[in-house]
Structures are given as structure tokens and as C-alpha cells.
Amino acid sequence: MVAESAFGEGERGITTDFWRGHRVFVTGATGIVGSWLVKALLAQGASVVALVRDADPQSELYRSGDIHRVSVVSGALEDFWTLERAINEYETDTVFHLAAQPLVGMAQRFPLSTFESNIRGTYHLLEACRLHRDRVQRVVIASSDKAYGEQPTLPYTEGMPLQGRGPYEVSKSCADLIAQAYHHTYGLPVAIARCGNVYGGGDLNWSRLVPETIRAFLRRQPPVIRSDGTYVRDYIYVKDAVRAYMYLAECLEDERVRGQAFNFSLESPMTVLDMVRVIQRLMGCEDIQPIIQNQAKGEIRNQYLSAARARTLLGWRPRYSLEEGLQETIRWYREFLGDGTA
């Protein structure tokens, strides 16, 4: 599918030469989205600098060998001078800020580390960009549907207030608002991406629904659902999320995009149990029934997004249906896990 964008061109990002020669700094490069973003940027001829806190040989960034094709800056978001050095010494013109503590459960257990990485890390990164405003031309910040908190009506739209209440949601609300402040106060060329639940190969956080379910079925074991199975979520395939980030960066020369947030979604919300059933069918495991624990705490029951603004202003649309994305994801985990015993 090729979308016509609001700029009178065809699809952007993955299909153009825009990125050739650009110097791009990616935080969170070992995460699920970061690994695939680095891969796409390298394929487009960009020079990539990756912030890596912990070397993880199982990360897609390492397994693919892409780690040997990027410049690596070792350090954490909490260290301002590491970020400043990465932007200054490598003469970065584009920044993708994906690094964060991404787990709701961990934020519940120990909020301090989540606030440090997700809030302090974001303003450190934005301040380093502000200091080198003559060099940095575009900044894309990864927010989340969690930034909206609980709302009286759904789907989430970009005009809704950001009102997270739990530690993780608050961290995303704060980071999102800080990014907006750096644009409106200092003119920093920032755009914000709010995605639903990103899934795909390379996600090694086994507490998440999709990788845990696939691994369980590969082992011929019942997957465990922490909630009652009726929580509603949005899901977006990682390659569509990568295209969304690249779209935003390319479009930041347009005044209608700067300082704005955009939702990216398949716009097909479904319950947790329905997602498990789709994976179950695709893997031929209808005889294995999930275990429903009904023990979820501190999570919003229903969350899903409208992507109307991204469709109309950016010309963005997902390339992958849910089943297409899941089929690729299942293949990745089959290769990664082998017989499922890993």
C-alpha cells in the first residue's frame, strides 16, 4: 500500500533517499523499536550513532550484526554529558529518542528508576539538543498511548489532556509535555509519536503478551494472562512503528508538524484474550488454553488510539495487518528460540 501524503509525494521514509548522509543519534538502540529503526536507517544510507547502556548479545541490534555498522556511545540517559558528547562530537543532525524504562510492572515496583530514565533522561536529551540547536535539525520523541491516562471517551485523540496517574503513565505524560515545552519555548524542531502496544521480533521482555504467548505455544505450554483477558489494547507491528518515526522526522520541516504529537495505530482495538486467540490460531495451538490469572494491578483497562491526524497530515498508514505482522513475528521467534526450549 502506498499512501499519498499531504506534501504531494508518495510514501516517505523507507522508500526514499532522504536519509542518505544524515547523521542520526538513536537512544534505546538495543530495544525492539530501536533495533529495527537502526536497521532501516542503515539501509537508507544514514550514519548512525547508538546509545547503549548495557550490551545485550540477544538484542536484534547485536544478533543482526548491525552493532558493527554503527558508532556506539556507551552510557545512560541520566548522564547529561554523555548525551551532549554524542550529539556534539558526532555532529548529529537528527535524534530519535526511544530509550526508556518500558515496563508498567517494574514502574509499579520501583518508580524511581522509571522517573529517572523516562523523565530526567528526556530533559537531558532535549537540553543537549537545545545547546546544539545550530546542528540538530529534527528530534522525534517516543511517547505512548499511556501518556493519556484514563479518559472518559475513546479512542484517544491528540487533543486530549495528558493525565497519567500510575508511575509509568505519569513518566510518559511528563516526558511528552517536556518535549512540547522545548518546542514552544525554544523552537526546538520536535515531534512526538504516541504508539499503542508495539510487537514484533526482537522483543525479549517476556512479561509482555505477544512474546510470552508465542514462546509458551512454541513450548506447547499454556500462556499466562495476568489480567482477566478483557482489557482492550491497540497493537502495532514494529516495522510500521519504525516507518512512523521516520515519517515524523522527514516531515519536521513542515510547520504543521513541529511541536505536534501524532498517534500511530492499526485502529483495530482488541481484548488481550482475542490477541492470544489470533496467535493460537496462527500457530495451530487451539488445543492449548491460556491460564487467566486475573491479577493485573495498576493498569488502565481500555486504551486505543485514533490515527486520523497521521493519516490526513502525514499520509501515514500501516502496511501490515495484524495477521501479517504476527506471522512475521512468529517466524522470528521460531528462529530465535528453535524448538522453544531456549
DRENNUPA-901960 format. One record per residue (C-alpha): residue in one letter; x, y, z. Coordinates in pm, 1 decimal, padded with zeros to 6 digits, always signed. Layout:
DRENNUPA-901960
ATOM  code        c1        c2        c3
ATOM     A         X         Y         Z
...
***
This chain:
DRENNUPA-901960
ATOM  code        c1        c2        c3
ATOM     M  +00000.0  +00000.0  +00000.0
ATOM     V  +00137.8  +00343.9  -00095.0
ATOM     A  -00020.1  +00644.9  +00068.1
ATOM     E  -00041.6  +00991.4  -00081.5
ATOM     S  +00095.3  +01233.0  +00175.7
ATOM     A  -00022.2  +01585.8  +00247.6
ATOM     F  +00300.7  +01706.6  +00086.2
ATOM     G  +00206.1  +01587.1  -00259.9
ATOM     E  +00451.8  +01298.4  -00264.3
ATOM     G  +00427.8  +00923.9  -00229.2
ATOM     E  +00523.6  +00725.9  +00074.2
ATOM     R  +00818.3  +00860.2  +00271.4
ATOM     G  +01095.8  +00721.0  +00490.2
ATOM     I  +01157.5  +00363.2  +00386.5
ATOM     T  +01125.5  +00425.9  +00011.7
ATOM     T  +01324.4  +00747.7  -00047.0
ATOM     D  +01686.0  +00865.2  -00037.7
ATOM     F  +01608.3  +01122.0  +00230.5
ATOM     W  +01837.4  +00966.0  +00489.0
ATOM     R  +02149.6  +00922.4  +00280.3
ATOM     G  +02436.6  +01103.5  +00450.4
ATOM     H  +02240.1  +01214.9  +00756.7
ATOM     R  +02399.9  +01174.8  +01097.7
ATOM     V  +02143.9  +01016.4  +01328.0
ATOM     F  +02159.2  +00959.1  +01704.0
ATOM     V  +01932.2  +00680.1  +01832.7
ATOM     T  +01872.6  +00624.1  +02203.2
ATOM     G  +01727.1  +00289.2  +02301.3
ATOM     A  +01902.8  +00124.8  +02007.9
ATOM     T  +01902.1  -00220.8  +02168.4
ATOM     G  +01525.2  -00219.1  +02226.4
ATOM     I  +01266.4  -00369.7  +01996.6
ATOM     V  +01187.4  -00046.8  +01807.9
ATOM     G  +01539.6  +00091.2  +01825.3
ATOM     S  +01695.6  -00220.1  +01673.3
ATOM     W  +01461.0  -00216.3  +01374.3
ATOM     L  +01493.2  +00162.2  +01335.7
ATOM     V  +01872.4  +00134.2  +01319.8
ATOM     K  +01835.3  -00137.1  +01054.8
ATOM     A  +01606.8  +00083.0  +00842.6
ATOM     L  +01830.9  +00389.3  +00877.0
ATOM     L  +02140.0  +00193.7  +00776.3
ATOM     A  +01955.4  +00056.0  +00474.4
ATOM     Q  +01880.7  +00414.7  +00371.3
ATOM     G  +02244.0  +00523.0  +00394.5
ATOM     A  +02233.9  +00711.0  +00724.3
ATOM     S  +02532.6  +00730.7  +00957.5
ATOM     V  +02400.9  +00604.9  +01291.8
ATOM     V  +02525.8  +00668.6  +01643.7
ATOM     A  +02366.2  +00438.8  +01902.7
ATOM     L  +02339.7  +00499.6  +02275.1
ATOM     V  +02389.0  +00164.8  +02450.4
ATOM     R  +02363.2  +00130.7  +02826.8
ATOM     D  +02401.6  -00247.4  +02853.7
ATOM     A  +02541.1  -00467.7  +02579.8
ATOM     D  +02282.1  -00739.8  +02517.6
ATOM     P  +02402.7  -01007.1  +02274.1
ATOM     Q  +02044.3  -01130.9  +02229.7
ATOM     S  +01922.7  -00792.1  +02112.3
ATOM     E  +01836.9  -00772.7  +01742.8
ATOM     L  +02096.0  -00493.6  +01714.5
ATOM     Y  +02367.5  -00744.1  +01808.3
ATOM     R  +02222.5  -01060.0  +01653.8
ATOM     S  +02186.0  -00893.3  +01314.1
ATOM     G  +02543.0  -00762.1  +01318.7
ATOM     D  +02418.3  -00402.8  +01287.9
ATOM     I  +02612.8  -00317.8  +01603.0
ATOM     H  +02928.8  -00336.2  +01389.2
ATOM     R  +02788.6  -00083.0  +01141.0
ATOM     V  +02714.7  +00195.0  +01390.3
ATOM     S  +02914.5  +00417.0  +01622.2
ATOM     V  +02841.7  +00317.3  +01981.0
ATOM     V  +02827.4  +00562.2  +02270.5
ATOM     S  +02819.3  +00373.1  +02598.9
ATOM     G  +02624.5  +00535.9  +02877.8
ATOM     A  +02289.5  +00614.0  +03033.8
ATOM     L  +02027.1  +00879.7  +02977.1
ATOM     E  +02080.4  +01002.9  +03331.5
ATOM     D  +02431.6  +01122.2  +03236.8
ATOM     F  +02377.0  +01455.4  +03062.5
ATOM     W  +02734.5  +01491.4  +02940.4
ATOM     T  +02726.4  +01155.8  +02766.3
ATOM     L  +02429.2  +01275.0  +02561.1
ATOM     E  +02587.5  +01612.4  +02493.3
ATOM     R  +02907.5  +01444.9  +02374.4
ATOM     A  +02720.7  +01209.4  +02142.6
ATOM     I  +02537.3  +01496.1  +01974.6
ATOM     N  +02833.2  +01733.4  +01962.8
ATOM     E  +03124.2  +01506.0  +01871.7
ATOM     Y  +02932.1  +01307.4  +01611.2
ATOM     E  +02774.9  +01624.0  +01465.4
ATOM     T  +02426.1  +01478.5  +01490.0
ATOM     D  +02152.5  +01637.3  +01277.5
ATOM     T  +01866.8  +01400.3  +01369.9
ATOM     V  +01773.1  +01247.7  +01704.8
ATOM     F  +01535.4  +00960.9  +01775.1
ATOM     H  +01470.3  +00930.7  +02147.7
ATOM     L  +01340.2  +00579.0  +02212.5
ATOM     A  +01522.8  +00483.8  +02532.1
ATOM     A  +01305.0  +00439.6  +02838.6
ATOM     Q  +01214.6  +00204.2  +03118.2
ATOM     P  +00926.1  +00040.8  +02928.1
ATOM     L  +00754.9  -00191.6  +03176.8
ATOM     V  +00445.3  -00093.9  +03374.2
ATOM     G  +00506.7  -00363.2  +03634.9
ATOM     M  +00861.9  -00252.5  +03702.9
ATOM     A  +00745.5  +00107.8  +03739.3
ATOM     Q  +00491.9  -00007.5  +03997.9
ATOM     R  +00755.5  -00196.0  +04196.4
ATOM     F  +01025.2  +00074.1  +04187.0
ATOM     P  +00913.9  +00406.4  +04037.2
ATOM     L  +01240.0  +00592.6  +04097.6
ATOM     S  +01431.8  +00424.9  +03814.7
ATOM     T  +01138.1  +00485.3  +03579.2
ATOM     F  +01122.5  +00856.7  +03666.8
ATOM     E  +01499.6  +00889.1  +03633.3
ATOM     S  +01521.3  +00733.7  +03286.9
ATOM     N  +01189.7  +00842.8  +03138.0
ATOM     I  +01170.1  +01198.9  +03274.3
ATOM     R  +01525.0  +01306.3  +03361.1
ATOM     G  +01657.5  +01121.4  +03057.5
ATOM     T  +01417.0  +01307.4  +02828.6
ATOM     Y  +01500.3  +01656.2  +02951.5
ATOM     H  +01871.6  +01575.6  +02945.6
ATOM     L  +01841.5  +01470.2  +02582.7
ATOM     L  +01632.5  +01773.1  +02484.3
ATOM     E  +01865.4  +02012.4  +02664.2
ATOM     A  +02164.4  +01866.7  +02478.9
ATOM     C  +01973.0  +01919.3  +02153.3
ATOM     R  +01893.0  +02278.5  +02253.5
ATOM     L  +02259.5  +02351.0  +02324.4
ATOM     H  +02343.0  +02236.6  +01970.5
ATOM     R  +02038.5  +02383.3  +01800.8
ATOM     D  +02254.3  +02503.4  +01509.9
ATOM     R  +02331.9  +02139.4  +01429.7
ATOM     V  +02019.5  +01944.2  +01534.5
ATOM     Q  +01750.5  +01978.7  +01268.1
ATOM     R  +01491.7  +01726.1  +01382.2
ATOM     V  +01404.0  +01544.1  +01704.8
ATOM     V  +01146.6  +01265.3  +01737.2
ATOM     I  +01036.7  +01168.3  +02086.3
ATOM     A  +00878.0  +00830.6  +02155.5
ATOM     S  +00580.6  +00882.7  +02381.9
ATOM     S  +00299.7  +00630.0  +02424.3
ATOM     D  -00074.3  +00582.6  +02446.3
ATOM     K  -00007.4  +00550.6  +02819.9
ATOM     A  +00058.1  +00926.9  +02833.9
ATOM     Y  -00315.7  +00992.0  +02801.7
ATOM     G  -00403.4  +00807.1  +03121.1
ATOM     E  -00767.4  +00717.5  +03172.8
ATOM     Q  -01007.7  +00920.1  +02959.4
ATOM     P  -01388.0  +00934.8  +02968.4
ATOM     T  -01411.2  +00865.8  +02594.2
ATOM     L  -01214.1  +00656.7  +02346.0
ATOM     P  -01032.7  +00640.1  +02110.3
ATOM     Y  -00757.5  +00869.5  +02228.6
ATOM     T  -00708.4  +01176.0  +02009.5
ATOM     E  -00415.9  +01416.1  +02021.6
ATOM     G  -00624.8  +01699.9  +02167.4
ATOM     M  -00699.4  +01510.6  +02487.2
ATOM     P  -00516.8  +01614.9  +02806.8
ATOM     L  -00223.7  +01405.2  +02923.1
ATOM     Q  -00323.0  +01279.6  +03265.6
ATOM     G  -00130.2  +00971.2  +03363.1
ATOM     R  -00182.7  +00857.6  +03722.5
ATOM     G  +00030.1  +00547.0  +03777.6
ATOM     P  +00411.4  +00581.8  +03784.6
ATOM     Y  +00466.6  +00459.7  +03427.9
ATOM     E  +00182.4  +00665.5  +03280.5
ATOM     V  +00299.5  +00976.0  +03467.5
ATOM     S  +00652.3  +00930.1  +03334.9
ATOM     K  +00520.4  +00923.8  +02977.2
ATOM     S  +00288.1  +01223.0  +03034.0
ATOM     C  +00577.4  +01424.4  +03178.2
ATOM     A  +00823.3  +01336.6  +02902.8
ATOM     D  +00563.2  +01424.5  +02639.0
ATOM     L  +00488.9  +01764.8  +02796.4
ATOM     I  +00859.7  +01842.0  +02840.5
ATOM     A  +00914.1  +01777.1  +02469.8
ATOM     Q  +00631.8  +02016.2  +02385.1
ATOM     A  +00783.9  +02277.4  +02617.4
ATOM     Y  +01118.5  +02262.7  +02437.8
ATOM     H  +00945.2  +02334.8  +02108.8
ATOM     H  +00713.0  +02610.0  +02226.2
ATOM     T  +00976.0  +02783.3  +02441.1
ATOM     Y  +01297.2  +02733.2  +02243.3
ATOM     G  +01174.3  +02649.2  +01894.6
ATOM     L  +01336.9  +02306.2  +01901.5
ATOM     P  +01216.0  +02106.9  +01597.1
ATOM     V  +01039.8  +01830.8  +01790.3
ATOM     A  +00760.2  +01590.3  +01702.3
ATOM     I  +00609.9  +01328.3  +01931.8
ATOM     A  +00498.7  +00976.7  +01840.5
ATOM     R  +00232.3  +00807.5  +02051.0
ATOM     C  +00200.3  +00440.1  +01959.6
ATOM     G  -00005.5  +00162.4  +02105.4
ATOM     N  +00149.8  -00168.9  +02209.1
ATOM     V  +00439.2  -00237.4  +01971.7
ATOM     Y  +00505.3  -00602.2  +01893.3
ATOM     G  +00749.6  -00783.1  +01667.2
ATOM     G  +01065.9  -00987.8  +01657.5
ATOM     G  +01335.1  -00878.3  +01897.9
ATOM     D  +01112.3  -00807.7  +02196.0
ATOM     L  +01279.4  -01002.7  +02475.1
ATOM     N  +01065.6  -00866.1  +02757.9
ATOM     W  +00891.2  -01195.5  +02827.0
ATOM     S  +00639.9  -01034.5  +03060.8
ATOM     R  +00475.8  -00879.0  +02754.2
ATOM     L  +00179.9  -01052.6  +02599.1
ATOM     V  +00297.6  -01128.4  +02244.8
ATOM     P  +00647.1  -01269.8  +02309.9
ATOM     E  +00530.1  -01461.6  +02617.9
ATOM     T  +00236.0  -01613.0  +02429.0
ATOM     I  +00444.7  -01715.4  +02128.0
ATOM     R  +00715.2  -01867.0  +02347.5
ATOM     A  +00458.0  -02060.2  +02550.1
ATOM     F  +00294.2  -02205.8  +02239.0
ATOM     L  +00633.2  -02298.8  +02095.1
ATOM     R  +00694.4  -02493.3  +02416.3
ATOM     R  +00346.3  -02646.1  +02394.6
ATOM     Q  +00260.4  -02476.9  +02724.0
ATOM     P  -00039.7  -02258.2  +02817.1
ATOM     P  +00035.3  -01884.1  +02801.4
ATOM     V  -00037.9  -01687.0  +03116.3
ATOM     I  -00267.6  -01382.7  +03103.4
ATOM     R  -00215.4  -01160.4  +03408.2
ATOM     S  -00547.2  -00976.5  +03367.5
ATOM     D  -00896.6  -01117.3  +03326.1
ATOM     G  -00840.3  -01117.8  +02949.7
ATOM     T  -01092.7  -00843.1  +02872.5
ATOM     Y  -00852.8  -00544.9  +02881.1
ATOM     V  -00859.2  -00369.7  +02541.6
ATOM     R  -00540.8  -00258.4  +02369.5
ATOM     D  -00408.6  -00125.3  +02040.3
ATOM     Y  -00130.2  -00320.4  +01869.8
ATOM     I  +00110.8  -00201.2  +01602.8
ATOM     Y  +00378.5  -00403.7  +01425.0
ATOM     V  +00732.8  -00283.5  +01487.7
ATOM     K  +00807.7  -00216.4  +01120.2
ATOM     D  +00504.2  +00012.4  +01098.7
ATOM     A  +00619.9  +00190.7  +01414.2
ATOM     V  +00964.3  +00241.9  +01257.6
ATOM     R  +00805.8  +00391.0  +00946.8
ATOM     A  +00602.3  +00621.3  +01169.6
ATOM     Y  +00914.1  +00757.6  +01340.3
ATOM     M  +01089.6  +00809.3  +01008.6
ATOM     Y  +00783.3  +00983.1  +00863.7
ATOM     L  +00778.6  +01226.7  +01150.9
ATOM     A  +01145.7  +01311.1  +01120.1
ATOM     E  +01118.2  +01373.2  +00747.4
ATOM     C  +00812.7  +01592.9  +00790.2
ATOM     L  +00963.7  +01817.9  +01057.0
ATOM     E  +01047.1  +02083.2  +00800.8
ATOM     D  +00672.7  +02149.3  +00783.9
ATOM     E  +00543.8  +02399.1  +01042.3
ATOM     R  +00222.2  +02198.7  +01082.6
ATOM     V  +00422.6  +01909.8  +01222.5
ATOM     R  +00669.1  +02082.9  +01454.7
ATOM     G  +00573.2  +02067.1  +01819.1
ATOM     Q  +00285.5  +01831.0  +01746.0
ATOM     A  +00202.9  +01482.4  +01866.7
ATOM     F  +00076.2  +01206.8  +01639.4
ATOM     N  -00098.1  +00881.8  +01725.1
ATOM     F  +00004.8  +00574.7  +01527.4
ATOM     S  -00220.2  +00275.0  +01535.8
ATOM     L  -00373.8  -00006.7  +01337.5
ATOM     E  -00705.7  +00128.4  +01473.4
ATOM     S  -00829.5  -00223.9  +01541.9
ATOM     P  -00850.8  -00248.3  +01920.9
ATOM     M  -00896.3  -00592.1  +02068.9
ATOM     T  -00902.0  -00767.3  +02402.1
ATOM     V  -00597.0  -00941.0  +02539.9
ATOM     L  -00773.7  -01275.3  +02509.8
ATOM     D  -00863.4  -01208.4  +02146.3
ATOM     M  -00497.0  -01137.2  +02070.1
ATOM     V  -00397.1  -01465.9  +02231.8
ATOM     R  -00658.1  -01645.4  +02022.8
ATOM     V  -00522.4  -01498.5  +01698.4
ATOM     I  -00170.2  -01616.4  +01787.0
ATOM     Q  -00313.3  -01952.4  +01893.4
ATOM     R  -00481.0  -01998.8  +01554.5
ATOM     L  -00176.6  -01887.2  +01353.4
ATOM     M  +00043.5  -02132.9  +01545.1
ATOM     G  -00204.2  -02420.0  +01529.8
ATOM     C  -00231.1  -02443.5  +01908.6
ATOM     E  -00608.8  -02438.2  +01954.2
ATOM     D  -00577.2  -02734.9  +02190.7
ATOM     I  -00374.7  -02528.7  +02442.8
ATOM     Q  -00584.9  -02292.0  +02651.7
ATOM     P  -00438.1  -01987.8  +02830.1
ATOM     I  -00424.3  -01952.5  +03206.7
ATOM     I  -00615.0  -01641.5  +03315.5
ATOM     Q  -00479.0  -01515.6  +03647.0
ATOM     N  -00694.4  -01203.0  +03684.6
ATOM     Q  -00420.1  -01041.5  +03893.1
ATOM     A  -00334.1  -00726.4  +03694.7
ATOM     K  -00284.8  -00419.8  +03912.5
ATOM     G  -00231.9  -00054.5  +03827.7
ATOM     E  -00313.3  -00093.2  +03457.0
ATOM     I  -00570.3  +00102.2  +03259.2
ATOM     R  -00847.8  -00127.1  +03142.1
ATOM     N  -00914.1  +00010.5  +02792.2
ATOM     Q  -00667.9  +00201.1  +02572.3
ATOM     Y  -00677.9  +00259.3  +02198.2
ATOM     L  -00591.2  +00535.9  +01956.3
ATOM     S  -00727.6  +00728.6  +01661.9
ATOM     A  -00461.1  +00773.5  +01392.9
ATOM     A  -00671.7  +01020.2  +01190.2
ATOM     R  -00421.0  +01305.4  +01225.5
ATOM     A  -00133.2  +01089.8  +01099.5
ATOM     R  -00345.4  +00973.2  +00806.0
ATOM     T  -00460.2  +01318.5  +00697.9
ATOM     L  -00149.5  +01527.7  +00766.8
ATOM     L  +00133.5  +01281.0  +00710.9
ATOM     G  -00029.8  +01039.2  +00469.5
ATOM     W  +00078.0  +00755.2  +00700.2
ATOM     R  -00098.3  +00422.1  +00702.1
ATOM     P  +00012.7  +00085.8  +00838.2
ATOM     R  +00146.8  -00158.0  +00581.1
ATOM     Y  +00087.5  -00467.3  +00789.8
ATOM     S  -00240.2  -00617.9  +00900.1
ATOM     L  -00242.5  -00778.4  +01243.2
ATOM     E  -00208.7  -01128.0  +01097.9
ATOM     E  +00073.4  -01027.6  +00861.1
ATOM     G  +00268.5  -00869.6  +01144.8
ATOM     L  +00209.9  -01165.2  +01373.7
ATOM     Q  +00314.6  -01415.1  +01107.5
ATOM     E  +00649.2  -01237.4  +01065.9
ATOM     T  +00683.0  -01215.2  +01443.6
ATOM     I  +00614.8  -01585.0  +01495.4
ATOM     R  +00876.3  -01671.5  +01230.9
ATOM     W  +01131.0  -01454.2  +01411.2
ATOM     Y  +01069.7  -01628.3  +01744.5
ATOM     R  +01076.3  -01973.9  +01585.5
ATOM     E  +01423.9  -01897.1  +01455.6
ATOM     F  +01534.8  -01731.9  +01778.8
ATOM     L  +01400.6  -01997.6  +02014.6
ATOM     G  +01444.2  -02300.8  +01793.5
ATOM     D  +01235.9  -02575.4  +01949.6
ATOM     G  +01107.4  -02333.3  +02212.3
ATOM     T  +01328.1  -02452.9  +02495.2
ATOM     A  +01559.7  -02150.7  +02493.3
***
